[in-house]
Amino acid sequence: MRRYFFDLRDGDDLAPDEEGMEFPMLDAVRTEAARSLAEMARDAARTSHNGVDYRMAIEVRDDNGPVLQVKFTLEIDRHGL
């Protein structure tokens, strides 16, 4: 199995994954990245305030370099409140 690293990007901040996880297929990597990003997005939505935007991503890499990136942007505009 190949080891993949899931680096977390929150706005301009990047938190590199130093341990990684092993997966047998790239489909499993994509599923894990999407699931993890959905959890990050859920947490951001719970704590969001008017006018606050969130840009989040999970950048997946292996020993050879970048493999895929999953992105999420949340914008909340409250009108008249």
C-alpha positions in Angstrom: 0.0 0.0 0.0 1.1 3.5 -0.7 1.3 6.2 2.1 -0.6 9.5 1.5 -0.2 12.7 3.4 -3.2 15.0 4.0 -2.0 18.6 4.4 -4.7 20.9 5.8 -5.1 24.4 4.4 -7.2 26.9 6.3 -7.1 30.2 4.4 -3.4 31.0 4.0 -2.3 28.6 6.8 -1.0 25.2 6.0 -0.7 22.4 8.5 1.5 19.6 6.9 0.6 16.0 7.7 3.8 14.4 9.1 2.4 10.8 9.6 0.2 10.1 6.6 -2.1 7.1 6.1 -1.8 4.0 3.9 -4.5 3.3 1.3 -4.8 0.5 -1.3 -6.4 2.7 -4.0 -6.7 6.3 -5.0 -10.5 6.2 -4.7 -10.2 5.6 -1.0 -7.8 8.5 -0.7 -10.3 10.8 -2.5 -13.1 9.6 -0.2 -11.0 10.2 2.9 -10.1 13.7 1.8 -13.7 14.6 1.0 -14.9 13.3 4.3 -12.3 15.2 6.3 -13.0 18.4 4.4 -16.7 18.1 5.0 -16.0 17.9 8.7 -13.9 21.0 8.5 -16.6 22.8 6.6 -19.3 21.7 9.1 -17.2 23.1 12.0 -16.6 26.4 10.1 -20.4 26.8 9.4 -21.1 26.4 13.2 -18.8 29.1 14.2 -19.2 31.5 11.2 -20.2 35.1 11.6 -21.6 37.7 9.2 -19.1 38.7 6.6 -16.6 35.9 7.4 -15.4 33.8 4.5 -13.6 30.5 4.8 -11.3 28.9 2.3 -10.3 25.4 3.2 -8.6 22.6 1.3 -6.9 19.3 1.8 -3.9 18.8 -0.3 -3.0 15.2 -0.7 0.6 14.1 -1.6 2.6 10.9 -1.6 6.4 10.4 -1.6 6.5 11.6 -5.3 4.6 14.8 -4.8 1.0 16.2 -5.1 -1.8 13.7 -5.9 -5.0 15.7 -5.5 -6.6 18.6 -3.8 -10.1 19.0 -2.4 -11.3 22.6 -1.9 -14.2 24.2 -0.1 -15.2 27.9 0.1 -17.9 29.2 2.5 -19.3 32.7 2.1 -22.1 33.9 4.4 -23.8 37.2 3.6 -26.6 38.3 6.0 -28.9 40.9 4.5 -30.9 43.2 6.7 -30.2 41.5 10.0 
